[in-house]
Amino acid sequence: MDQANTPNNSNMNPAWTPPSVPTPQAPQAGPPSAPPLAGPLAGPPTVGPQAAPSAGVPQPPAFTGWSGPAAASSLGAPTASLGGTPPSAPQPAPSVKRKASSSPRQSSGVRSALVGGLVGAIVAGGVVGAALWNNGGSSTNSATPVATSENARPSATVPGGSLDVRSLLTKVSPSVVAIHTGTRQGEAAGSGVVISEDGLVLTNAHVVEGATSIEIDFSDGRTVEARLIGAVPENDVALIKAEGLGDPVTAADLGNSGDLQVGDDVVAIGNALNLGEEPSVTTGIVSALGRSLDSPSGETLTDLIQTDAAINPGNSGGPLVNSQGQVVGINTAILADAQNIGFSLSIDSIKSIIDDVSSGRKVNSDRPVLGVETLDVAGVETSVVDRFSISATSGAFVQKVSPGSGAEAAGMQAGDVIVAVDGRRIRTASDVGQAVKAKSSGDQIKVTIERSGEKLDVTATLGSK
């Protein structure tokens, strides 16, 4: 959904804090203040810690602040804010002077990790990024068509439709890679998925942010240097290309996330905790669809897949696959201080971005926005339903209205339920995002809302970001 900043008195989300990750190694002196997460070369702006939001509707939070890894001299949560100014354009990565090893890469100090999210952990909130950080002696934890789902490799289901994880891994694992980056602050690690046989790899933008060197470990044992093809930080998408690859590699099948339903089996695969050559695998279900997360700067990830498959440090950029072994998402975020709530970029929402970046086309960043943060009304707690006298059984519940937005000018309020846009029925929060995306900045739309059990029509002018 589209959102932007909202002052504390309109923030409907509770406060969250990022997790810490214990490690068997002894603590070391911490890295410099505000080291950048291994993320996009053209990353989001620096944002410091934010005040905890005021009490309001107890819904899963949107982003309220971004942070990077902090030194872990104890098992406390990382709190350093993201820092650094990325270069204006992608640069080829210099050589990585490091031999491939069959043993896990280890930090020489305590490692605190960032688990799959935009560019770091929320200070007042709890979404954290899933790359591993190693700061030397002290650490915290191309223009190529993408693969399609027409691959003839065997299905990963057994008769009756149950999940056959072993068969699924046989199909998918050859396309999953570990990504290691060097930055001015040290080393970091994440995951990626091969989308072309000549070595084009899809990952999160935050995995390669600030990288001065990039290296890819392929499943066949090859370790090669890579260069950044392009990154779109506002969508947390990046493409990197293996250099001097030689023999082709196995490309993944990109499925259709639009075919997913809540309750479907999914598997998350990636370089969890940077443990070694074999990827880590976790299973779960689709917990919800059409989720959205935002930052104070107004950057928003929309059409996210919520899953209870564990997304661990180092999983950022790795695939979320369906029972057919098709990539339906890219693992991106978790909510800290919450049990089994992870998020993946839906593959359908980023296919056009992948095509644009791989073809060298400019990605249009002038996106229309309504200025609301929404949640499926079906997921709203009973106490909130009673508080706002909600009678709608489907629609998009408005958690926040951005000041200065078209939604605010139209008189929309937190607690409203959007039930239609331009006469088109709205069943979920994702429907609102899709309706807005089909328009242009400056367009007017008719929004039908339910407020205290009554329906109202308002006209809103779409802004841009």
N, C-alpha and C positions, 0 to 999 in steps of 0.2 A: 504494500500500500504506500501511498505517498504521505510523507510526514515531514515536519520540520521542527525547529526548536519550539518548546513550550515552557513557559515559566513554571516554577514549582507549584504555584497555586492551581495550575490546570493539569499537572502531571498525575495521571490516574494509576501509576504503577508503584509497587512497593520497592524498597531499597534492596539491592542484591550486592554480594561481594564475591570477587573472583576466588577460585580455589588455589590451594598450594599443592604441590606434588612432591612427596617425600622421595628421598634417594638414599642409597646405602653409603654414599661417599661423604667425607667430612666437609663442613662448610669452609668457604674461602671468602676473602674480601670481595665486596660487591663490585659490579661494573659501574661505569660512570652513570650519572643521573640521566634518566630518560633515554635509554638506548632504543633505537628503532627495532621493531620486530622485523624478522625476515619477511618483507612484504614488497609491494609493488615499487618499481623505480619511479613511478609517478603517483605516489601515495596520497592518502587523505591528509588534511592539515593537522598540525599539532593541536591537541586539545588537552587541557589539564584536568585535574580532578574536579568533579562536579559535586555540588551539594546533594545529599540524599533527598529524593523527592518526598513531597508531603503525602500524608495519608490520603488514600482515595480508593478507587475501584481496585480490588485485589485481582488484577489480571497479570499474565506473564509480561515482563517489562520489555519496552523498546530500549534501544541503546540510549544511555544517558551520559556516557563519557567513554573515551577510549584510552587505553594505556598499554605500555609495552612491558617487557620483562624487567623485574627488579632483582637485585642481588638477594639470594636466599641464605641468610645466615641462621635462619630458623625455619620452622615449617609454616610461617605466616604467608599470607597471600601477597602476590605482587601488586605494587601500587604505583610504580613510576609511570609518569605520563609519557606518551609517545613523543619523540623528539626527532630533530633532523629535518633538513630540507632536501628532497630528492632531486636528482638531476632533471633537466628539462626534457631530455629525450633518452630512450633506451641506448645503452652502450654495450658493445661486445664484451663478454666476460673474459678477463685474463686467465692464464693457465692456472689450474689448481695444483699446487705442488703437494699432492698427497696420494699415497698408494692405496689401492683398494685392499680391504682386509676382510677376512671371513668372520672376524669377531665384531661384536657391536662396538660402535664408536662411543667412547666414554668421555664425559666431561671430567676435568680434574678437580672439580669442586661440586658443591651441592647444586643440583639442577632443579629449578622450578620451571614449569612448562606453561605454555600458552596453548589453549585447546581450541581448535577450529573456528575462529571467528574473524570478523573483519580484521582490523589491524590491531588487535590486542585485547586487553581485558578492560571491562568497565570498572571504573573506580567506585562510583556510587551504584552501579548496576552489576550484572554478572555474566556478560558474554565475553568469552575469552578466546584468543586465537590459537590455533593448533600447530604452531611450529615449535621446535625445540631450540633453545638458546644455549650457546656455549661460548663464554667470553674468556677464552684462554685459561689462565690460572684461576679466575673466578667466573662463575657462571650462574645463570639461572636456566633454573630449569627453563610459419613461413608460408609461405603462400602455398598451402597444400590442402586439398579437400579433406574434410573430416570423414572418419569411418561412419558407416551407417549400420542399421540393424539387419542387413541382408547377409550376414556372415553365416556360413553353413556349419559352424561348429555345433556340437550337440547341445541340446537343451539341458538346463540345470534343474529340472523338476523330475519327480518320479511319478508313476501312475497314481492318479488321485489328486495331483497338484501340490503335494507337500514339498517342502524345500529340501533339495539334495545338495548340501553345502559342499561336499567333496567334488561332485561333478561341476558345480558352479565355479569352484576355485580352479579346477583344471582349465576351464574356459577363460576365466577373467584374470587370474594372477599374472600370466605373461604380459599383460598390458599395464600392470601397476608398477610404478617406479618410485624409488626414493630420491628425493632432491636434497642436495647439500649446498648451502650458499656460504660465501665468505663476505663479511661486511667489515666496516671500520671497527666495529665493536667486538667482533669475534666470528663464530660460526653458528649456523642455524640449520635446521632440518625440517623437511615437510614431505609431502607426497604429491603424486601426479598420476595422470592416466594418459597412455599413448593413444592418439587419435589418427595417426597416419603411419604407414609402414616406413616412411623415411625419417621418423623420429620427431614428429611434432607432438608436444606434450601439453596437455591442459592442466592447469593448477590454479590455486588462488593467487590473486595479486599480492596479498600480504605475505605469501611464502617467499617471494623474490624481491620484496621491497628493500631498497638500499643495497642490493647485492653488487659486490665488485667482482665476484666469481660465482659461477653456477656449475654444478656437476650432477650428472644423472647416473644412478645405479639401475641398470636394467635387470630383469629377472634371469637372463641368460648368463649373468656374471660380468657383463661388460660395464665399465665405468668410463664415461666420456664427458668432455666439457660441453657446455651448452651456452647459447646466447638467447637473450630476451627478444622475442619477436614483437611483442606489444602487451600492454597491460591497461585494463580499464578499472581503476580503483573503485569507482562508484558502484560497480557491479561485482567487485572482488574477483575478477577474471584475469588470467594471464596465460599467454602461450610462450613456451620456450622451445628451442630447436636444438637437437643433438648435433654436434659437429663431428665430421669424420666418422660417421657411424659404420659405413661399409655395408655389411649384410642387413637386410630389412628386419624390422622388429614387428611384433604382433600388435595390431591396432584393436582397440576395444570396439564393441558395438554400442552405438548411441541409441538408446531407446526413446520412448515417448513418455515423459513424466505425466502428461495429461491423461494417460490411461490408468494411473494409480488410483487406488481407493483406500480410504482409511481401513486399516487392518491387514493390508497386503504385507507379505513377508519381504524384508529387505536385508541386505548384508553390506556392512561398511568395511572397507579394506584400505590399509595404508601402513605407513612407516611409524606405527605407534611407538612412542618412547624411544625411537631410534635404536631399537633393540638388536637389529641384525639384518641378515640378507633376506629372510623370508618375511613377507608382509604379515601383519596381524589382522585377524578377522573377527568381527563381532556380528551377531545377528539380532534382529528385532523386527518390528513392524512399523508401518506408517501410522504415526500417532495422530497427525493432523496435516492438512494441506492449506496452502495459501497464507502461510504465516508471513509476517514482515517484521523487520528490525531496523532501527534508525539510529543515527548519531546526532549529537547536538548541532553539527554543521549542516544537517539536512540531508546527508547521504542516506539512502534507504535501500535495503535489500528487500525485494518483494518476491512473492510466489515461492517462499521457502517450504521445503518438506520437513516436517517435524518427525523425528524418529526416536525410539527408545534404544536403538542399536548404539552401543557405547562408542562415542567419538572421543578419542584420547589424544594426548599431546603427540604431535607429529603426524596426525591424520589429515591435517589441512591439505586440501587439494586432491585427496584420494577419492575414489568413486564410491557412491552408494548404488548398489545394483539390485535389480529385481530378481524374481525367481527364475527368469530366463537367462540370467547372466548379462543383461543389458544395463548400461550405465543410465540411470535415471536422475542422478544428482551428484553434486560435488560437495563433499563434506566440508563444512565451513564454520559452524559455531555450536557452542553449548551454553546453557544457562548455568552459572555457578550457583552453589547452594541449592541445587535442585536435583532430584533423582531422575536420571535417564531422560533428559530433555536436550536433544541435539538437533541441529538444523543443517540442511544441505540445500545448495542452490539447485533449483529444479532445472534439468537439462533443457527443457523446452524454452525456458526464459532466457537462456544464454546462447542458444544455437546461432541466432543472427549475429550476436557479438563475436562468436568464434569465427564465423564466416568473414565478417568485416576485418577482424584483426589479422587472420591468416592471409587475407587477400590484400592487406595493406591499405584498406579503405578507412577513412576517418569515421569513428563511431560518433554518431550524433548524441551530444550530451545535453542538448536543449530539450528536456523532457517536460511534458505537461504535468502539473500537480494540482490536486484539489486542496491539499493542506489538512488532511485528517489522518489519524492513526486508527486503524480498525481491527476488530477481532470477530471471528465467526460468532454470531449470536448464539448458536448452539453450544458454544463453549463457555458462555458467560455463567458465572456462579449464581445459584438461586438467590442468594442475598442481594446480589446486584440487580437481578431481574425484578425482585420485589421493590428495591429502592427506586428504580426508575419506571416502575409500572409497565414493564415490557410485556406485550402480548404477542409480538411476532415470534414465530418459531423458526424463521430463517431470515437471513439478512446480515448486514455488517454493523456491529456495535461500535460506535464512535468512542474511543478511549480518550483521544486528545484532539483539539482543534488548534492549528498553528496560528499564532498572532500574525495579522497582516495578510493572511491567506484569503483565497476566494471563498473558502468554506466559512471563515469567520465573517467576511463581509455579507455573506448570504444569511447569516444568523444561525448557522449550525452550532450545536453545543455538544459537549461531552455528555454521553448518556443517550443521545439520539441513536436510532437504528435506521440505516439506509436500506430501503426495501426496493428501490428502483432508480435507474439513471436513464433519462430520456425515454421513459416508458418501458425500458428493459428490466425485467425482474432481477433483483440482486439476491442471491441465495447465500453467498459467502463473501468474506473479505477480499478474496482473490478476484471475485467478479467486479468489484469496484475498481481495482487496479487495472484490470483488462479494459473496462469501459473508458477509463481516463487515458490509458495508453493509445487508444484508438483515435483520440482527439489531438489537437494541437494547442500549444500555449496561446492564450487569448480567446479560445473558444468558450462559449457559454453552454452550460449543461443544466438540464432540469433534474434536480435531485428530490426524490420522494422519500421523506423520512417519517418514522413513527416517533412521536414524543408523548410520553405519558398516556399511551394507548390511542392517541389520535394521529391521523396522517396529515402531513403538510407537504406542499410543493414549494421548493425554493429554487432560485436561479443563481448559479455560481459561475464566476469567470475563472478559468483555469490559469494558474500562474506557471512559472517555469523554474527549472534549476539545472 
